[in-house]
Amino acid sequence: MQQISELQTILFHFLNWNKARVSCLLQIVQGLFLVRTVNLTQISETFKCSAKHESCYRRIQRFFKSFSF
């Protein structure tokens, strides 16, 4: 988990995004490694938060919808 925190710090300064957006990106990347698919429903199930999986799924959708790289 320490590596995730370090990566979050690095990306926060490198990308100049807010902390919530960087955290969401890291959770998506971590989910990709865990489930080994690009299915957003399965990725949302790996999010570590107290919200429902449906809420995490919507968060991922909003991440890709309202933000361009």
Buried (B, 14 or more C-beta within 10 A) or exposed (E): EEEBEEBBEEBBEEEEBEEEBBBBBBBBBBBBEEBEEEEBEBBBBBBEEEEEBEEBBBBBEEBEEEEEE
